Amino acid sequence: MTTTAERLVADLEALAVETVFGYPGGRVIEVFEALADSPIDVVRPRDERQASVMAEAAGRLTGRPGVLLGQGPWIGSLGAIGQMEARLGSTPMVVVTEASERGEYATLAPYQAARGDYGGLDLPRFSTA
């Protein structure tokens, strides 16, 4: 049976995505594992902030959506700078994220925005049309 992560990677391949920028955490670790068997290049910078800026730059330079992948509260807070630049600059970008509570990966994701406060998951309301 195909997992959600495997299906996502297959869809990215079908869309001719060449590179994914992101930082593993939570359930997206499964997507990073599925990407290991894919021809898609994975760029894992120091943190989500850099990943978001790289994805935005890739979208701006190529005209094809830059793909940003990471755990919800950190993509929504640290990664906001690249997402906001993409929004304001009309740069194509796809953001793949989650909000999980899962065993050793549990981080109270719905309640944290990298500082432990509530509200990180409201970012899409302000940064998307």
C-alpha positions in Angstrom: 0.0 0.0 0.0 1.3 3.4 -0.9 1.8 5.8 2.0 0.8 9.5 1.8 4.5 10.5 1.8 5.2 8.2 -1.2 2.2 9.5 -3.0 3.3 13.1 -2.4 6.8 12.4 -3.7 5.3 10.6 -6.8 3.1 13.7 -7.4 6.1 16.0 -7.1 8.0 13.8 -9.6 5.0 13.9 -12.0 5.1 17.7 -11.8 8.8 17.6 -12.7 9.9 19.1 -9.4 13.7 19.0 -9.4 14.5 20.3 -5.9 12.8 20.4 -2.5 14.1 22.8 0.2 13.3 21.9 3.8 14.1 20.8 7.3 12.9 17.5 8.7 10.6 17.3 11.7 7.4 15.7 12.8 5.5 13.7 10.1 7.4 15.3 7.2 10.3 13.1 8.2 8.4 10.4 6.3 8.4 12.6 3.2 12.1 13.1 3.5 12.6 9.3 3.8 10.5 8.9 0.6 12.6 11.5 -1.2 15.7 9.4 -0.5 14.5 7.0 -3.3 13.6 9.8 -5.6 15.5 11.7 -8.3 14.4 14.9 -6.6 17.3 16.8 -5.0 16.8 17.7 -1.3 18.5 20.8 0.1 18.5 20.8 3.9 19.9 24.1 5.1 20.6 25.2 8.7 17.0 26.1 9.5 13.5 26.7 8.1 14.2 30.4 7.6 16.9 29.6 5.1 14.9 26.9 3.4 12.0 29.3 2.8 14.3 31.9 1.3 15.9 29.3 -0.9 12.5 28.0 -2.1 11.4 31.5 -2.9 14.6 32.3 -4.8 14.3 29.0 -6.8 10.7 30.0 -7.7 11.7 33.5 -8.7 14.7 32.4 -10.8 13.0 29.5 -12.6 9.4 30.7 -12.8 8.4 27.2 -11.5 7.1 26.8 -7.9 9.8 26.5 -5.3 8.9 23.6 -2.9 9.3 24.2 0.9 8.9 21.2 3.2 9.0 21.2 7.0 7.2 20.9 10.3 4.2 23.2 10.8 5.0 25.6 13.5 8.6 26.2 12.3 7.7 26.6 8.7 4.9 29.0 9.8 7.2 31.1 12.0 10.9 30.8 11.0 9.9 30.1 7.4 7.5 33.0 7.2 10.1 35.4 5.6 10.4 33.4 2.4 6.7 32.8 2.2 5.9 36.4 2.6 8.4 37.4 0.0 6.9 34.9 -2.4 3.4 36.3 -1.7 4.4 39.9 -2.0 6.7 39.3 -5.1 4.2 37.0 -6.8 6.8 34.2 -6.8 5.4 30.6 -7.3 5.8 28.5 -4.1 4.4 25.3 -2.8 4.5 24.8 1.0 4.1 21.3 2.4 3.8 21.1 6.1 1.9 19.5 9.0 0.8 19.8 12.6 1.5 16.5 14.3 1.5 15.0 17.7 3.4 11.8 17.3 5.4 9.9 20.0 9.0 11.0 20.1 8.3 13.8 17.5 5.5 15.4 19.5 6.1 19.1 20.1 2.7 20.4 20.9 2.7 21.7 17.3 -0.8 23.2 17.3 0.2 25.5 20.2 3.7 26.6 19.3 5.2 29.1 16.9 8.9 28.3 17.6 8.6 30.4 20.8 5.9 28.2 22.5 3.1 30.7 21.9 -0.2 30.1 20.2 -1.0 31.4 16.7 1.7 30.0 14.4 -0.9 28.1 12.4 -2.9 31.3 11.6 -0.1 32.5 9.3 -1.7 31.2 6.1 -4.7 33.4 6.7 -2.5 36.5 6.5 0.0 35.4 3.8 -2.2 33.8 1.2 -4.8 35.3 -1.2 
